Amino acid sequence: MKRVRIGVIGLGSIGAFHARGLLDGKVPRAVLTAVCDPNPKALRPFARHGAAFTDSSALIRSGAADAVLIATPQSLHAEIGIDALRRGLHVLVEKPLARHLAEGRRLVAAHRGRKQVFAIMFNQRADPRHQWIRDAVAAGVIGALQRVHLEMTEWFRTNVYYEAARWRATWRHEGGGILMNQYAHHLDLLQWICGMPERVRAFCSIGKYHPIATEDEVTARLEFKGGATGVFVGSTGEAPGTNRFEIAGDLGRIVLEGGKLTLTRNSVSAARFRRTSRAPMAKPAARQTAVRVPRTPELHQALTRNFVDAILDGTPLIAPAKEGTRSLELANAMIYSSFKEQTVDLPLNAAHYERFLKRLQKG
């Protein structure tokens, strides 16, 4: 195989974006050969470039594609993904993996023992700044983890955004609100860089800023193995908003805010200084450095290129789909914690949460 024939399933805003990127040649060695959407109007701009279908099953069985990119509402991710994997196609699924952890695990299980490439569109992993942070934390540059603060309130949304697609911010189709849509990316980054917490206590505001039935503002406290703590804050109703990722360790601190990445390193570890200093209110000397990384690429297309390279060359995936269960578990745990008004231990009981979500879907 010298190129990968890709079928895009779901031609809403993000699916159409992926399809146009393929048509414009932004993904080397990939070609758009099929599209699928139940709405014939959505098919029209792309139908002359390949086979057009209104049913995903027909595209998957048509032989027109070697791989599919699934960009439907997440209520269909598992169903379509399982079908495509069983038919031998490579699969790239938009985030999140599914509506809930049990559903996501069923999708991952369908890939077990198969050789196809199976990836998830966690495009924030392709950002060189995030990659630098992950490498630095793993290398112990700031020492043992003490505190994490991830605040993402920049992705403001108006009421029209939610009105434009009836599936958005619904328990039935999305399985939640901002935790399952916008900030699935940031929950993934949090666990990808810092690991999974052991306990979560979250406070979700339902329809605080928008006329929706799911959460549009979240504040959560996280507890990690070893004593580190964290805070996650997300909102689509705050303006101008903040995007700040801060990780503090025994040897220093990393901050990414406003697109600027800085590293502050202590001259000596905080633990050692506490034990040895005779000055009651002193603290270690520290040096702050601006970190320069390569220019950030177009992140969606970077993940699609990686997907194609994995198929053709065996390149390791930036975001294997099986890792999508982790951010899904965090989102589910936060929703569960808020509704139950209690701390939730991880790993989450996926079966219990599935039953709980079904009750929410019934209203």
Buried (B, 14 or more C-beta within 10 A) or exposed (E): EEBBBBBBBBBBEBBBBBBBBBBEEBBEBBBBBBBBBEEEEBBEBBEEBBBBBEEBBBBBBBEBBBBBBBBBBBBBBBBBBBBBBEEEBBBBBBBBBBBBBBBBBBBBEBBEEEEBBBBBBBBBBBBBBBBBBBEBBEEEBBBBBBBBBBBBBBBBBEEEBBEEBEBBBBBBBBBBBBBBBBBBBBBBBBBBBBBBBBBBBBBBBBBEBBEBBBBBBBBBBBBBEEEBBBBBBBBBBBEEBEBBBBBBBBBBBBBBEEEEBBBBBBEBBBEEBEEEEEEEEEEBEBEEEEBEEEEEBEBBBBBBBBBBBBBBEEBEBBBBBBBBBBBBBBBBBBBBBBBEEEEBBBEBBBEEBBEBBEEBBEE
